[in-house]
């Protein structure tokens, strides 16, 4: 998921950068927050004081993603700029801009590549120079500098276009999945199909993602079962199949946000705990077999863990 608008952020002049402090050796949990958590905090500070305390003590270590930033800026940037900036400030004040994760397609590609070649997993963080440049731009946006407004507007337009494209793609996958299932079951019986049955060809979906990066044959030589055990791959396949399953077997419809939900699932693969107030997404990931990333649906649940 390459975004030219973010390249524009990075090409602008440099500003001062403060290095990210090292994680405490006794850090309790690596946590990834869905964007809706930052948005919820912007509406109410309930439960945030305890969260800030755990973050300050490194009991919780959290990272921001570019997907978070895209959603925080929101589709309503041109109409509700101040609200978008407020949400972005919440993320800045809570976890900061200095430690941003790689884009989800990069995380997925590098995870598959490491499996294909037998290499150790690479760092999930953006390279330091990219973090420095992006951090300085985001600080300017959060501080209300209008000079970056045209770039932000372009980012929002790109996200809107990509969401619509994903919805179109998901409609195609839905038709294909429905055709495959109706070859096995009567259409009236689809609601009774268990997810385990739908998961049975998950290795083929994993290979399809590897094929996208030109790594399918190498992964097949090493074993597709092993590829599916790679955390980023399993959560990506799990989110995609779960959404399709909910549409085919449970009568749901693709939503514009599904595209970002799949990316959030990939990003959650770097964490011990994924926090989202989207119960649909939480339920979808909870049904994925072998998912060892704990999913919680509130800050209270996280802090009580």
Residue, then its C-alpha position, 0 to 999 in steps of 0.5 A: x500500500x504505497x501512498x504518494x501523498x506520504x512521499x510528499x510528506x517525506x520530501x519536505x524539509x527536515x525538522x528536529x527529531x527526538x529518538x524513541x526511548x528504548x523499551x523497558x526490558x520488563x515491558x508487559x505487553x506490546x499493543x496495537x490500537x485500532x484507530x477507533x480507540x483513538x477516536x473514542x478517546x477524542x470523545x471521552x477521556x474515560x480510562x485514559x489516565x490508567x492507560x497513560x500510566x502503564x505506557x509511561x512505565x512501559x508496562x504497555x508498549x504501543x506503536x502507531x501505523x500509517x493506517x491509523x494516521x490515514x483513518x484519523x485524518x478521516x474522510x471528513x478532513x475538508x469539512x471537519x478539519x479541526x476534529x481530524x486534528x484533534x484525533x491526530x493529537x490524541x495519537x500523538x500524545x498517547x503513543x507518539x509519532x516517533x515509532x511508526x510501523x511499516x506499511x501493512x503490505x510491506x510487513x506482509x511481504x517481508x514476513x513471507x519473504x523471510x519464510x521463503x528464504x529462511x531468514x529471521x523476521x525483519x523489524x516491523x518499524x519503518x527505517x529510522x530516516x523515514x520515521x524521522x521525516x514522517x514524524x516531523x510532518x505529522x507534528x506539523x499537521x497536529x499543530x495545525x500548520x495549514x501548509x500541509x493541508x493540500x497533501x492531507x486532502x490528497x491522502x484522504x482522497x487516495x484512501x477513499x478511492x482505495x476503499x472503494x476499489x477494495x469493496x469492488x474486489x471484495x464483491x468479486x471474491x464474494x461471488x467466487x466464494x459463493x459459487x464455490x460453496x454452492x457447489x458443495x451446499x444448497x444455497x439455503x444451507x449456507x448459514x449452517x456452514x461452519x467457519x472451520x469448513x470455510x477455513x479448510x483451504x486457507x493454505x491456498x489463500x496464503x499461497x495466493x498472497x505469496x504469489x502476489x509478491x512472486x514468492x509462492x513457489x519458494x513458499x510452496x517448496x518450504x511448505x504452505x502449512x508453515x507459511x500459514x503459521x507466519x503470524x502476519x499471513x495467518x491474520x491476513x488470511x484470517x481477516x479476509x476469509x472471515x469477512x468473506x465468510x460473514x458475507x457468504x454464510x451470514x448474509x452480510x455486505x462488504x463495507x468500505x472499512x473492510x479494506x483497512x480492517x484487513x490492514x489492521x489485522x496484519x499490523x496486529x500481528x506485531x503485537x501481543x494484544x490488539x485493541x479495537x472497539x469494532x466488535x465485528x472485526x474482533x469477532x472475525x479475528x476471534x474465529x481464526x484458528x490458531x490466532x495467538x494475538x489476544x483481541x480485546x474490545x475496550x481499554x478497560x479489558x486491556x488494563x484488566x488483562 
